[in-house]
Amino acid sequence: MAKLVTILEDDPSRIDAMRQWLPALLPTCEHIFFDHAERMIAWLREHLSDVVLISLDHDLPIVRGDDGTITDYGTGRQVADYLCTVDTRCPVIVHSSNNVFAAA
């Protein structure tokens, strides 16, 4: 059975820092990163039973494309709300600089 650590994070410098330290801290785990809440939720629907740790950033980008389309990457709260509806058997942590929403 795979042991997976799943992380929602959009900041490349934080992802790089996590990629540097996670192998030493959790050497028997595969580390999966997402920058989009809905994509993470879709992936969790299929793989949650193999996940041993979930880390969620709250604030994700809203991006306006050159053609004017807007893509909202969602929030860590959306993933947390989804996790409340399923049998989550692993720790879930929030890593965020947004003090207001991280505590909620």
C-alpha positions, 0 to 999 in steps of 0.5 A, spaced: 500 500 500 502 506 498 503 512 503 501 518 500 502 525 503 498 530 499 499 538 499 495 543 497 500 549 495 500 554 490 507 558 492 513 555 488 518 557 493 514 553 499 513 547 494 521 547 493 522 548 500 517 542 502 520 538 496 527 539 499 525 537 506 519 532 506 524 526 503 528 526 510 522 527 514 517 522 511 522 518 507 517 512 506 512 517 503 510 519 496 509 527 496 503 529 491 502 537 490 496 540 488 495 548 486 487 547 485 482 545 490 477 542 486 483 538 482 485 535 489 478 533 491 477 529 485 484 526 486 482 524 493 476 521 491 480 516 488 486 515 493 484 518 500 485 511 503 492 511 501 493 518 504 497 518 511 497 526 511 494 532 508 496 539 508 492 545 506 494 552 504 488 556 504 489 562 499 489 560 492 490 564 486 484 567 482 487 568 475 485 572 469 487 569 462 489 573 456 482 572 453 479 574 459 477 568 462 477 567 470 480 561 473 479 560 481 483 555 484 479 555 490 481 555 497 483 550 502 477 550 506 473 547 500 478 541 501 477 541 508 469 541 507 470 535 503 474 532 508 468 533 513 463 529 508 468 522 508 471 518 512 478 521 513 483 517 517 489 521 517 491 528 520 490 534 516 494 540 517 493 548 515 499 551 513 497 559 511 499 566 512 492 568 512 491 568 520 483 569 519 481 563 515 487 558 517 484 559 524 477 558 522 
